[in-house]
Amino acid sequence: MGISKITRNYQVTLPRDIRKIVGLKEGDEVIITIENNSIKISKLNDDIISRTAGIWKDMKETGEEYQRRIRKGWSRRMKRLYGDTGY
């Protein structure tokens, strides 16, 4: 563990021992997430599966439910614009 300060430009310098343990070098990309009201910084892997894992965990509806909701909204808009003519 290390302590770091946030600069005027909201930048943070990671302590050397942490950079060595994780294997971070200048120019590496990191992922910044919030977990349980804490900031988590992780090294970005080039593996697309690792990069996208968990991005949908907070979704309240399935993909099908989302698609139905969007289509229903468009149907209502089309009926409002063109009536019930089958557009």
N, CA, C and O atoms as a CHARMM CRD file, in Angstrom:
* protein
*
  348
    1    1 MET  N      0.85100  -1.16700   0.00000 PROA 1      0.00000
    2    1 MET  CA     0.00000   0.00000   0.00000 PROA 1      0.00000
    3    1 MET  C      0.89700   1.23100   0.00000 PROA 1      0.00000
    4    1 MET  O      2.01500   1.20300   0.51400 PROA 1      0.00000
    5    2 GLY  N      0.39700   2.28700  -0.57300 PROA 2      0.00000
    6    2 GLY  CA     1.13500   3.53500  -0.59700 PROA 2      0.00000
    7    2 GLY  C      0.17900   4.70400  -0.48600 PROA 2      0.00000
    8    2 GLY  O     -1.03300   4.55400  -0.64400 PROA 2      0.00000
    9    3 ILE  N      0.73500   5.85500  -0.21500 PROA 3      0.00000
   10    3 ILE  CA    -0.06200   7.07500  -0.12200 PROA 3      0.00000
   11    3 ILE  C      0.35800   7.99700  -1.24700 PROA 3      0.00000
   12    3 ILE  O      1.54400   8.13800  -1.54300 PROA 3      0.00000
   13    4 SER  N     -0.62400   8.62100  -1.86800 PROA 4      0.00000
   14    4 SER  CA    -0.36000   9.53600  -2.96900 PROA 4      0.00000
   15    4 SER  C     -1.28600  10.72900  -2.82600 PROA 4      0.00000
   16    4 SER  O     -2.33300  10.64000  -2.18400 PROA 4      0.00000
   17    5 LYS  N     -0.89900  11.84300  -3.42300 PROA 5      0.00000
   18    5 LYS  CA    -1.69300  13.06300  -3.36500 PROA 5      0.00000
   19    5 LYS  C     -2.30900  13.33500  -4.72500 PROA 5      0.00000
   20    5 LYS  O     -1.73300  12.99200  -5.75700 PROA 5      0.00000
   21    6 ILE  N     -3.47300  13.94600  -4.72300 PROA 6      0.00000
   22    6 ILE  CA    -4.10900  14.35900  -5.97100 PROA 6      0.00000
   23    6 ILE  C     -3.61400  15.76400  -6.28800 PROA 6      0.00000
   24    6 ILE  O     -3.69100  16.66200  -5.44900 PROA 6      0.00000
   25    7 THR  N     -3.10300  15.94800  -7.51000 PROA 7      0.00000
   26    7 THR  CA    -2.56400  17.25000  -7.90300 PROA 7      0.00000
   27    7 THR  C     -3.67900  18.20600  -8.29300 PROA 7      0.00000
   28    7 THR  O     -4.85100  17.83400  -8.33700 PROA 7      0.00000
   29    8 ARG  N     -3.29700  19.43200  -8.57300 PROA 8      0.00000
   30    8 ARG  CA    -4.23800  20.46700  -8.99800 PROA 8      0.00000
   31    8 ARG  C     -5.00600  20.02700 -10.24000 PROA 8      0.00000
   32    8 ARG  O     -6.16500  20.40400 -10.41700 PROA 8      0.00000
   33    9 ASN  N     -4.37100  19.23200 -11.10200 PROA 9      0.00000
   34    9 ASN  CA    -5.00900  18.73600 -12.32900 PROA 9      0.00000
   35    9 ASN  C     -5.67200  17.37400 -12.12100 PROA 9      0.00000
   36    9 ASN  O     -5.97400  16.67400 -13.08800 PROA 9      0.00000
   37   10 TYR  N     -5.89800  17.00200 -10.86600 PROA 10     0.00000
   38   10 TYR  CA    -6.54100  15.73200 -10.50400 PROA 10     0.00000
   39   10 TYR  C     -5.75400  14.51700 -10.98200 PROA 10     0.00000
   40   10 TYR  O     -6.33900  13.49900 -11.35100 PROA 10     0.00000
   41   11 GLN  N     -4.44500  14.62400 -10.97500 PROA 11     0.00000
   42   11 GLN  CA    -3.59300  13.49300 -11.33800 PROA 11     0.00000
   43   11 GLN  C     -3.06200  12.83800 -10.07000 PROA 11     0.00000
   44   11 GLN  O     -2.90200  13.48800  -9.03600 PROA 11     0.00000
   45   12 VAL  N     -2.79100  11.53600 -10.17000 PROA 12     0.00000
   46   12 VAL  CA    -2.27300  10.77600  -9.03800 PROA 12     0.00000
   47   12 VAL  C     -1.02700  10.03800  -9.50200 PROA 12     0.00000
   48   12 VAL  O     -1.03400   9.42800 -10.57100 PROA 12     0.00000
   49   13 THR  N      0.03900  10.08400  -8.71800 PROA 13     0.00000
   50   13 THR  CA     1.24000   9.31000  -9.01900 PROA 13     0.00000
   51   13 THR  C      1.18100   8.02500  -8.20800 PROA 13     0.00000
   52   13 THR  O      1.02500   8.05800  -6.98700 PROA 13     0.00000
   53   14 LEU  N      1.30600   6.89500  -8.88800 PROA 14     0.00000
   54   14 LEU  CA     1.28900   5.61200  -8.19000 PROA 14     0.00000
   55   14 LEU  C      2.66400   5.35700  -7.57900 PROA 14     0.00000
   56   14 LEU  O      3.67500   5.55800  -8.25100 PROA 14     0.00000
   57   15 PRO  N      2.72500   4.92200  -6.32800 PROA 15     0.00000
   58   15 PRO  CA     4.01100   4.64300  -5.69100 PROA 15     0.00000
   59   15 PRO  C      4.79900   3.57400  -6.45700 PROA 15     0.00000
   60   15 PRO  O      4.22000   2.66900  -7.05600 PROA 15     0.00000
   61   16 ARG  N      6.12200   3.69600  -6.42400 PROA 16     0.00000
   62   16 ARG  CA     7.02300   2.81700  -7.17600 PROA 16     0.00000
   63   16 ARG  C      6.78900   1.34400  -6.86000 PROA 16     0.00000
   64   16 ARG  O      6.71000   0.52300  -7.77500 PROA 16     0.00000
   65   17 ASP  N      6.67500   0.99300  -5.56700 PROA 17     0.00000
   66   17 ASP  CA     6.51300  -0.42300  -5.22100 PROA 17     0.00000
   67   17 ASP  C      5.22100  -1.00600  -5.80100 PROA 17     0.00000
   68   17 ASP  O      5.19300  -2.16900  -6.20400 PROA 17     0.00000
   69   18 ILE  N      4.17300  -0.21900  -5.84400 PROA 18     0.00000
   70   18 ILE  CA     2.91300  -0.68800  -6.44200 PROA 18     0.00000
   71   18 ILE  C      3.07300  -0.85600  -7.94600 PROA 18     0.00000
   72   18 ILE  O      2.60400  -1.84500  -8.50900 PROA 18     0.00000
   73   19 ARG  N      3.73400   0.10200  -8.60900 PROA 19     0.00000
   74   19 ARG  CA     3.95700  -0.01400 -10.06300 PROA 19     0.00000
   75   19 ARG  C      4.76700  -1.25900 -10.37800 PROA 19     0.00000
   76   19 ARG  O      4.48500  -1.94600 -11.36000 PROA 19     0.00000
   77   20 LYS  N      5.77800  -1.56400  -9.55200 PROA 20     0.00000
   78   20 LYS  CA     6.61800  -2.74800  -9.79000 PROA 20     0.00000
   79   20 LYS  C      5.82600  -4.03700  -9.60100 PROA 20     0.00000
   80   20 LYS  O      5.92700  -4.95800 -10.41100 PROA 20     0.00000
   81   21 ILE  N      5.04000  -4.09800  -8.53200 PROA 21     0.00000
   82   21 ILE  CA     4.26300  -5.31100  -8.25200 PROA 21     0.00000
   83   21 ILE  C      3.29000  -5.60600  -9.38700 PROA 21     0.00000
   84   21 ILE  O      3.15200  -6.75400  -9.80900 PROA 21     0.00000
   85   22 VAL  N      2.61800  -4.57200  -9.87900 PROA 22     0.00000
   86   22 VAL  CA     1.61600  -4.74700 -10.93500 PROA 22     0.00000
   87   22 VAL  C      2.26000  -4.82700 -12.31300 PROA 22     0.00000
   88   22 VAL  O      1.66200  -5.35900 -13.24800 PROA 22     0.00000
   89   23 GLY  N      3.47100  -4.30300 -12.44400 PROA 23     0.00000
   90   23 GLY  CA     4.16300  -4.32000 -13.73000 PROA 23     0.00000
   91   23 GLY  C      3.76600  -3.17500 -14.63900 PROA 23     0.00000
   92   23 GLY  O      3.73100  -3.33300 -15.85900 PROA 23     0.00000
   93   24 LEU  N      3.46700  -2.02100 -14.05600 PROA 24     0.00000
   94   24 LEU  CA     3.08700  -0.85000 -14.85400 PROA 24     0.00000
   95   24 LEU  C      4.30900  -0.07100 -15.29800 PROA 24     0.00000
   96   24 LEU  O      5.27000   0.11000 -14.55000 PROA 24     0.00000
   97   25 LYS  N      4.24100   0.38600 -16.54600 PROA 25     0.00000
   98   25 LYS  CA     5.30300   1.23700 -17.09200 PROA 25     0.00000
   99   25 LYS  C      4.66300   2.51600 -17.61200 PROA 25     0.00000
  100   25 LYS  O      3.45100   2.57500 -17.81800 PROA 25     0.00000
  101   26 GLU  N      5.47700   3.52700 -17.82100 PROA 26     0.00000
  102   26 GLU  CA     4.98100   4.78400 -18.37900 PROA 26     0.00000
  103   26 GLU  C      4.29700   4.50800 -19.71400 PROA 26     0.00000
  104   26 GLU  O      4.84400   3.80100 -20.56000 PROA 26     0.00000
  105   27 GLY  N      3.11200   5.06000 -19.90100 PROA 27     0.00000
  106   27 GLY  CA     2.36600   4.86800 -21.14300 PROA 27     0.00000
  107   27 GLY  C      1.36500   3.72300 -21.08900 PROA 27     0.00000
  108   27 GLY  O      0.50200   3.62000 -21.96100 PROA 27     0.00000
  109   28 ASP  N      1.46700   2.84900 -20.06700 PROA 28     0.00000
  110   28 ASP  CA     0.48900   1.76500 -19.93500 PROA 28     0.00000
  111   28 ASP  C     -0.89200   2.35200 -19.65900 PROA 28     0.00000
  112   28 ASP  O     -1.01400   3.41600 -19.05300 PROA 28     0.00000
  113   29 GLU  N     -1.91400   1.65900 -20.10200 PROA 29     0.00000
  114   29 GLU  CA    -3.27900   2.09200 -19.83300 PROA 29     0.00000
  115   29 GLU  C     -3.82300   1.33000 -18.63200 PROA 29     0.00000
  116   29 GLU  O     -3.48400   0.16700 -18.41100 PROA 29     0.00000
  117   30 VAL  N     -4.67900   2.01000 -17.85400 PROA 30     0.00000
  118   30 VAL  CA    -5.29900   1.38700 -16.69100 PROA 30     0.00000
  119   30 VAL  C     -6.81200   1.56200 -16.77900 PROA 30     0.00000
  120   30 VAL  O     -7.31100   2.45100 -17.46800 PROA 30     0.00000
  121   31 ILE  N     -7.51500   0.71400 -16.08000 PROA 31     0.00000
  122   31 ILE  CA    -8.96700   0.81800 -15.97200 PROA 31     0.00000
  123   31 ILE  C     -9.26400   1.33900 -14.57300 PROA 31     0.00000
  124   31 ILE  O     -8.72900   0.82700 -13.58900 PROA 31     0.00000
  125   32 ILE  N    -10.11400   2.35300 -14.48300 PROA 32     0.00000
  126   32 ILE  CA   -10.47700   2.92600 -13.19300 PROA 32     0.00000
  127   32 ILE  C    -11.95900   2.65900 -12.96300 PROA 32     0.00000
  128   32 ILE  O    -12.80600   3.07700 -13.75200 PROA 32     0.00000
  129   33 THR  N    -12.26200   1.95800 -11.87000 PROA 33     0.00000
  130   33 THR  CA   -13.64100   1.62100 -11.54100 PROA 33     0.00000
  131   33 THR  C    -13.92200   2.00000 -10.08900 PROA 33     0.00000
  132   33 THR  O    -13.00500   2.28600  -9.31900 PROA 33     0.00000
  133   34 ILE  N    -15.19100   1.99600  -9.73500 PROA 34     0.00000
  134   34 ILE  CA   -15.58800   2.24200  -8.35100 PROA 34     0.00000
  135   34 ILE  C    -16.24100   0.97500  -7.83200 PROA 34     0.00000
  136   34 ILE  O    -17.17200   0.45000  -8.44300 PROA 34     0.00000
  137   35 GLU  N    -15.75000   0.48400  -6.69900 PROA 35     0.00000
  138   35 GLU  CA   -16.30900  -0.70200  -6.05700 PROA 35     0.00000
  139   35 GLU  C    -16.49100  -0.40700  -4.58000 PROA 35     0.00000
  140   35 GLU  O    -15.53800  -0.04800  -3.88900 PROA 35     0.00000
  141   36 ASN  N    -17.71000  -0.55900  -4.10100 PROA 36     0.00000
  142   36 ASN  CA   -18.01500  -0.31500  -2.68500 PROA 36     0.00000
  143   36 ASN  C    -17.50100   1.03600  -2.21000 PROA 36     0.00000
  144   36 ASN  O    -16.90300   1.14000  -1.13900 PROA 36     0.00000
  145   37 ASN  N    -17.73500   2.06200  -3.00600 PROA 37     0.00000
  146   37 ASN  CA   -17.35700   3.43600  -2.67800 PROA 37     0.00000
  147   37 ASN  C    -15.83900   3.63200  -2.59200 PROA 37     0.00000
  148   37 ASN  O    -15.36900   4.57100  -1.94800 PROA 37     0.00000
  149   38 SER  N    -15.07200   2.74500  -3.24100 PROA 38     0.00000
  150   38 SER  CA   -13.61600   2.86700  -3.31100 PROA 38     0.00000
  151   38 SER  C    -13.18900   2.90100  -4.76900 PROA 38     0.00000
  152   38 SER  O    -13.84900   2.31900  -5.62900 PROA 38     0.00000
  153   39 ILE  N    -12.08900   3.58000  -5.04400 PROA 39     0.00000
  154   39 ILE  CA   -11.55700   3.65100  -6.40700 PROA 39     0.00000
  155   39 ILE  C    -10.61300   2.47900  -6.61700 PROA 39     0.00000
  156   39 ILE  O     -9.73900   2.22400  -5.79000 PROA 39     0.00000
  157   40 LYS  N    -10.78900   1.76500  -7.72300 PROA 40     0.00000
  158   40 LYS  CA    -9.93300   0.62500  -8.05600 PROA 40     0.00000
  159   40 LYS  C     -9.23800   0.93100  -9.37700 PROA 40     0.00000
  160   40 LYS  O     -9.89000   1.28200 -10.36000 PROA 40     0.00000
  161   41 ILE  N     -7.91500   0.79800  -9.39800 PROA 41     0.00000
  162   41 ILE  CA    -7.13200   1.01000 -10.61500 PROA 41     0.00000
  163   41 ILE  C     -6.51800  -0.32900 -10.99300 PROA 41     0.00000
  164   41 ILE  O     -5.80000  -0.93200 -10.19500 PROA 41     0.00000
  165   42 SER  N     -6.79500  -0.79700 -12.20300 PROA 42     0.00000
  166   42 SER  CA    -6.28700  -2.08400 -12.66900 PROA 42     0.00000
  167   42 SER  C     -5.54200  -1.89400 -13.97500 PROA 42     0.00000
  168   42 SER  O     -5.89200  -1.04200 -14.79200 PROA 42     0.00000
  169   43 LYS  N     -4.50500  -2.70400 -14.15900 PROA 43     0.00000
  170   43 LYS  CA    -3.76600  -2.67500 -15.41600 PROA 43     0.00000
  171   43 LYS  C     -4.67900  -3.16800 -16.53000 PROA 43     0.00000
  172   43 LYS  O     -5.38300  -4.16600 -16.36900 PROA 43     0.00000
  173   44 LEU  N     -4.66600  -2.47100 -17.65500 PROA 44     0.00000
  174   44 LEU  CA    -5.49700  -2.84000 -18.79300 PROA 44     0.00000
  175   44 LEU  C     -4.83500  -3.98800 -19.53800 PROA 44     0.00000
  176   44 LEU  O     -3.68900  -3.88100 -19.97300 PROA 44     0.00000
  177   45 ASN  N     -5.56900  -5.09100 -19.68000 PROA 45     0.00000
  178   45 ASN  CA    -5.07300  -6.22400 -20.46000 PROA 45     0.00000
  179   45 ASN  C     -5.50400  -6.04000 -21.90300 PROA 45     0.00000
  180   45 ASN  O     -6.54100  -5.43400 -22.16800 PROA 45     0.00000
  181   46 ASP  N     -4.73100  -6.54900 -22.82200 PROA 46     0.00000
  182   46 ASP  CA    -5.08900  -6.44000 -24.23100 PROA 46     0.00000
  183   46 ASP  C     -6.15800  -7.44900 -24.62800 PROA 46     0.00000
  184   46 ASP  O     -6.70700  -7.37400 -25.72700 PROA 46     0.00000
  185   47 ASP  N     -6.45400  -8.38400 -23.74500 PROA 47     0.00000
  186   47 ASP  CA    -7.45700  -9.40700 -23.99900 PROA 47     0.00000
  187   47 ASP  C     -8.85100  -8.77400 -23.96800 PROA 47     0.00000
  188   47 ASP  O     -9.25600  -8.23100 -22.94100 PROA 47     0.00000
  189   48 ILE  N     -9.57900  -8.83600 -25.06900 PROA 48     0.00000
  190   48 ILE  CA   -10.89100  -8.19500 -25.17800 PROA 48     0.00000
  191   48 ILE  C    -11.87700  -8.75300 -24.15900 PROA 48     0.00000
  192   48 ILE  O    -12.73000  -8.01900 -23.66000 PROA 48     0.00000
  193   49 ILE  N    -11.77100 -10.02600 -23.84700 PROA 49     0.00000
  194   49 ILE  CA   -12.67500 -10.62600 -22.85800 PROA 49     0.00000
  195   49 ILE  C    -12.42700  -9.99800 -21.48800 PROA 49     0.00000
  196   49 ILE  O    -13.37600  -9.65700 -20.78200 PROA 49     0.00000
  197   50 SER  N    -11.17500  -9.84700 -21.11100 PROA 50     0.00000
  198   50 SER  CA   -10.85900  -9.22600 -19.82400 PROA 50     0.00000
  199   50 SER  C    -11.28500  -7.76900 -19.79700 PROA 50     0.00000
  200   50 SER  O    -11.74200  -7.26900 -18.77000 PROA 50     0.00000
  201   51 ARG  N    -11.13700  -7.09100 -20.92300 PROA 51     0.00000
  202   51 ARG  CA   -11.47200  -5.66400 -20.97800 PROA 51     0.00000
  203   51 ARG  C    -12.96600  -5.41400 -20.84700 PROA 51     0.00000
  204   51 ARG  O    -13.37500  -4.36700 -20.34500 PROA 51     0.00000
  205   52 THR  N    -13.78400  -6.35900 -21.29100 PROA 52     0.00000
  206   52 THR  CA   -15.22400  -6.12500 -21.29200 PROA 52     0.00000
  207   52 THR  C    -15.97400  -6.92000 -20.22600 PROA 52     0.00000
  208   52 THR  O    -17.19100  -6.77900 -20.10100 PROA 52     0.00000
  209   53 ALA  N    -15.28100  -7.74400 -19.46500 PROA 53     0.00000
  210   53 ALA  CA   -15.95000  -8.55900 -18.45100 PROA 53     0.00000
  211   53 ALA  C    -16.66200  -7.67800 -17.43600 PROA 53     0.00000
  212   53 ALA  O    -16.07300  -6.75400 -16.87500 PROA 53     0.00000
  213   54 GLY  N    -17.92200  -7.97100 -17.21000 PROA 54     0.00000
  214   54 GLY  CA   -18.68600  -7.27600 -16.18200 PROA 54     0.00000
  215   54 GLY  C    -19.29700  -5.94800 -16.57800 PROA 54     0.00000
  216   54 GLY  O    -19.89600  -5.28100 -15.73400 PROA 54     0.00000
  217   55 ILE  N    -19.16700  -5.53500 -17.83800 PROA 55     0.00000
  218   55 ILE  CA   -19.67400  -4.20800 -18.19700 PROA 55     0.00000
  219   55 ILE  C    -21.19300  -4.13900 -18.15300 PROA 55     0.00000
  220   55 ILE  O    -21.75600  -3.04800 -18.06600 PROA 55     0.00000
  221   56 TRP  N    -21.86200  -5.28100 -18.21200 PROA 56     0.00000
  222   56 TRP  CA   -23.32700  -5.27800 -18.19800 PROA 56     0.00000
  223   56 TRP  C    -23.89100  -5.71600 -16.85400 PROA 56     0.00000
  224   56 TRP  O    -25.09700  -5.94200 -16.75200 PROA 56     0.00000
  225   57 LYS  N    -23.06800  -5.84500 -15.82200 PROA 57     0.00000
  226   57 LYS  CA   -23.53300  -6.40100 -14.55200 PROA 57     0.00000
  227   57 LYS  C    -24.62800  -5.57400 -13.88500 PROA 57     0.00000
  228   57 LYS  O    -25.41100  -6.11300 -13.10400 PROA 57     0.00000
  229   58 ASP  N    -24.69700  -4.29000 -14.17400 PROA 58     0.00000
  230   58 ASP  CA   -25.70600  -3.43700 -13.55000 PROA 58     0.00000
  231   58 ASP  C    -26.97400  -3.28100 -14.38800 PROA 58     0.00000
  232   58 ASP  O    -27.86200  -2.50800 -14.02900 PROA 58     0.00000
  233   59 MET  N    -27.06200  -4.00500 -15.49400 PROA 59     0.00000
  234   59 MET  CA   -28.24700  -3.90700 -16.35500 PROA 59     0.00000
  235   59 MET  C    -29.46600  -4.42600 -15.60700 PROA 59     0.00000
  236   59 MET  O    -29.41100  -5.46200 -14.94600 PROA 59     0.00000
  237   60 LYS  N    -30.55400  -3.69900 -15.71900 PROA 60     0.00000
  238   60 LYS  CA   -31.79600  -4.08000 -15.04300 PROA 60     0.00000
  239   60 LYS  C    -32.70700  -4.90800 -15.95200 PROA 60     0.00000
  240   60 LYS  O    -33.71000  -5.45200 -15.49000 PROA 60     0.00000
  241   61 GLU  N    -32.36700  -5.00500 -17.23600 PROA 61     0.00000
  242   61 GLU  CA   -33.20100  -5.74800 -18.17200 PROA 61     0.00000
  243   61 GLU  C    -32.31400  -6.57000 -19.10300 PROA 61     0.00000
  244   61 GLU  O    -31.13500  -6.26600 -19.28900 PROA 61     0.00000
  245   62 THR  N    -32.89900  -7.61400 -19.68200 PROA 62     0.00000
  246   62 THR  CA   -32.14700  -8.43200 -20.62900 PROA 62     0.00000
  247   62 THR  C    -32.03200  -7.68500 -21.95400 PROA 62     0.00000
  248   62 THR  O    -32.69300  -6.66600 -22.15900 PROA 62     0.00000
  249   63 GLY  N    -31.20200  -8.18600 -22.83700 PROA 63     0.00000
  250   63 GLY  CA   -31.06000  -7.58700 -24.16000 PROA 63     0.00000
  251   63 GLY  C    -32.37200  -7.59000 -24.92800 PROA 63     0.00000
  252   63 GLY  O    -32.69600  -6.63200 -25.62900 PROA 63     0.00000
  253   64 GLU  N    -33.12300  -8.67800 -24.78800 PROA 64     0.00000
  254   64 GLU  CA   -34.42500  -8.76900 -25.46900 PROA 64     0.00000
  255   64 GLU  C    -35.41200  -7.74900 -24.91000 PROA 64     0.00000
  256   64 GLU  O    -36.15100  -7.11800 -25.66600 PROA 64     0.00000
  257   65 GLU  N    -35.42500  -7.58700 -23.59200 PROA 65     0.00000
  258   65 GLU  CA   -36.32900  -6.60700 -22.97700 PROA 65     0.00000
  259   65 GLU  C    -35.97100  -5.19200 -23.41800 PROA 65     0.00000
  260   65 GLU  O    -36.85000  -4.37700 -23.69700 PROA 65     0.00000
  261   66 TYR  N    -34.68100  -4.91100 -23.47900 PROA 66     0.00000
  262   66 TYR  CA   -34.21900  -3.59500 -23.93800 PROA 66     0.00000
  263   66 TYR  C    -34.67300  -3.34300 -25.37700 PROA 66     0.00000
  264   66 TYR  O    -35.19700  -2.27900 -25.70500 PROA 66     0.00000
  265   67 GLN  N    -34.45900  -4.34400 -26.21900 PROA 67     0.00000
  266   67 GLN  CA   -34.83100  -4.22200 -27.63100 PROA 67     0.00000
  267   67 GLN  C    -36.34200  -4.00800 -27.79200 PROA 67     0.00000
  268   67 GLN  O    -36.76500  -3.17500 -28.59400 PROA 67     0.00000
  269   68 ARG  N    -37.14800  -4.74700 -27.03900 PROA 68     0.00000
  270   68 ARG  CA   -38.60400  -4.56900 -27.09600 PROA 68     0.00000
  271   68 ARG  C    -39.00400  -3.16200 -26.66100 PROA 68     0.00000
  272   68 ARG  O    -39.86100  -2.53300 -27.28400 PROA 68     0.00000
  273   69 ARG  N    -38.38100  -2.67200 -25.59100 PROA 69     0.00000
  274   69 ARG  CA   -38.71200  -1.34000 -25.08400 PROA 69     0.00000
  275   69 ARG  C    -38.38600  -0.26600 -26.11400 PROA 69     0.00000
  276   69 ARG  O    -39.17600   0.65300 -26.32400 PROA 69     0.00000
  277   70 ILE  N    -37.22500  -0.37700 -26.75600 PROA 70     0.00000
  278   70 ILE  CA   -36.82100   0.59900 -27.77400 PROA 70     0.00000
  279   70 ILE  C    -37.76400   0.53500 -28.97600 PROA 70     0.00000
  280   70 ILE  O    -38.21300   1.56700 -29.47400 PROA 70     0.00000
  281   71 ARG  N    -38.06100  -0.68400 -29.44000 PROA 71     0.00000
  282   71 ARG  CA   -38.96400  -0.83300 -30.59300 PROA 71     0.00000
  283   71 ARG  C    -40.35700  -0.29500 -30.28800 PROA 71     0.00000
  284   71 ARG  O    -40.98500   0.32900 -31.14300 PROA 71     0.00000
  285   72 LYS  N    -40.83900  -0.53700 -29.07200 PROA 72     0.00000
  286   72 LYS  CA   -42.15900  -0.04300 -28.67800 PROA 72     0.00000
  287   72 LYS  C    -42.18100   1.48400 -28.71800 PROA 72     0.00000
  288   72 LYS  O    -43.15400   2.08700 -29.17000 PROA 72     0.00000
  289   73 GLY  N    -41.10200   2.09900 -28.24200 PROA 73     0.00000
  290   73 GLY  CA   -41.01100   3.55900 -28.28400 PROA 73     0.00000
  291   73 GLY  C    -41.03300   4.08600 -29.70200 PROA 73     0.00000
  292   73 GLY  O    -41.69900   5.08100 -29.98800 PROA 73     0.00000
  293   74 TRP  N    -40.30700   3.42200 -30.59500 PROA 74     0.00000
  294   74 TRP  CA   -40.29700   3.85900 -31.99700 PROA 74     0.00000
  295   74 TRP  C    -41.65900   3.65500 -32.64600 PROA 74     0.00000
  296   74 TRP  O    -42.09800   4.47900 -33.44900 PROA 74     0.00000
  297   75 SER  N    -42.32900   2.55600 -32.30000 PROA 75     0.00000
  298   75 SER  CA   -43.67300   2.31500 -32.84700 PROA 75     0.00000
  299   75 SER  C    -44.62200   3.42500 -32.43600 PROA 75     0.00000
  300   75 SER  O    -45.40700   3.91000 -33.25100 PROA 75     0.00000
  301   76 ARG  N    -44.55100   3.83500 -31.15600 PROA 76     0.00000
  302   76 ARG  CA   -45.41000   4.93300 -30.68700 PROA 76     0.00000
  303   76 ARG  C    -45.11200   6.22200 -31.43900 PROA 76     0.00000
  304   76 ARG  O    -46.02800   6.95500 -31.81300 PROA 76     0.00000
  305   77 ARG  N    -43.83800   6.49800 -31.66000 PROA 77     0.00000
  306   77 ARG  CA   -43.45900   7.71600 -32.39500 PROA 77     0.00000
  307   77 ARG  C    -43.98400   7.68400 -33.82500 PROA 77     0.00000
  308   77 ARG  O    -44.50700   8.68000 -34.32500 PROA 77     0.00000
  309   78 MET  N    -43.84100   6.53600 -34.47800 PROA 78     0.00000
  310   78 MET  CA   -44.28900   6.40300 -35.86500 PROA 78     0.00000
  311   78 MET  C    -45.81000   6.55000 -35.96300 PROA 78     0.00000
  312   78 MET  O    -46.31200   7.19200 -36.88600 PROA 78     0.00000
  313   79 LYS  N    -46.54400   5.96000 -35.01700 PROA 79     0.00000
  314   79 LYS  CA   -48.00700   6.09900 -35.01800 PROA 79     0.00000
  315   79 LYS  C    -48.40700   7.54900 -34.80200 PROA 79     0.00000
  316   79 LYS  O    -49.36000   8.03500 -35.41100 PROA 79     0.00000
  317   80 ARG  N    -47.68200   8.23200 -33.93900 PROA 80     0.00000
  318   80 ARG  CA   -47.98500   9.63600 -33.68800 PROA 80     0.00000
  319   80 ARG  C    -47.73900  10.47700 -34.93600 PROA 80     0.00000
  320   80 ARG  O    -48.49800  11.40200 -35.22500 PROA 80     0.00000
  321   81 LEU  N    -46.68000  10.15500 -35.67700 PROA 81     0.00000
  322   81 LEU  CA   -46.33900  10.91300 -36.88600 PROA 81     0.00000
  323   81 LEU  C    -47.21500  10.55400 -38.08100 PROA 81     0.00000
  324   81 LEU  O    -47.67400  11.43400 -38.81000 PROA 81     0.00000
  325   82 TYR  N    -47.44600   9.24300 -38.27800 PROA 82     0.00000
  326   82 TYR  CA   -48.10300   8.78700 -39.50300 PROA 82     0.00000
  327   82 TYR  C    -49.47300   8.16300 -39.27600 PROA 82     0.00000
  328   82 TYR  O    -50.12500   7.74400 -40.23300 PROA 82     0.00000
  329   83 GLY  N    -49.91300   8.09500 -38.04100 PROA 83     0.00000
  330   83 GLY  CA   -51.18800   7.43900 -37.76700 PROA 83     0.00000
  331   83 GLY  C    -51.02700   5.93300 -37.82100 PROA 83     0.00000
  332   83 GLY  O    -49.91400   5.41800 -37.71400 PROA 83     0.00000
  333   84 ASP  N    -52.10000   5.24600 -37.98100 PROA 84     0.00000
  334   84 ASP  CA   -52.06700   3.78000 -37.99300 PROA 84     0.00000
  335   84 ASP  C    -52.06900   3.25600 -39.42500 PROA 84     0.00000
  336   84 ASP  O    -52.78000   2.30000 -39.73400 PROA 84     0.00000
  337   85 THR  N    -51.27300   3.88000 -40.30700 PROA 85     0.00000
  338   85 THR  CA   -51.28300   3.53500 -41.73300 PROA 85     0.00000
  339   85 THR  C    -50.32300   2.41200 -42.08900 PROA 85     0.00000
  340   85 THR  O    -50.27600   1.98400 -43.24200 PROA 85     0.00000
  341   86 GLY  N    -49.56600   1.93600 -41.13100 PROA 86     0.00000
  342   86 GLY  CA   -48.59800   0.89000 -41.42800 PROA 86     0.00000
  343   86 GLY  C    -47.25400   1.44300 -41.86300 PROA 86     0.00000
  344   86 GLY  O    -46.31700   0.68400 -42.11000 PROA 86     0.00000
  345   87 TYR  N    -47.15500   2.75900 -41.95700 PROA 87     0.00000
  346   87 TYR  CA   -45.93400   3.47700 -42.34500 PROA 87     0.00000
  347   87 TYR  C    -45.06700   2.59900 -43.13500 PROA 87     0.00000
  348   87 TYR  O    -43.98900   3.01500 -43.55900 PROA 87     0.00000
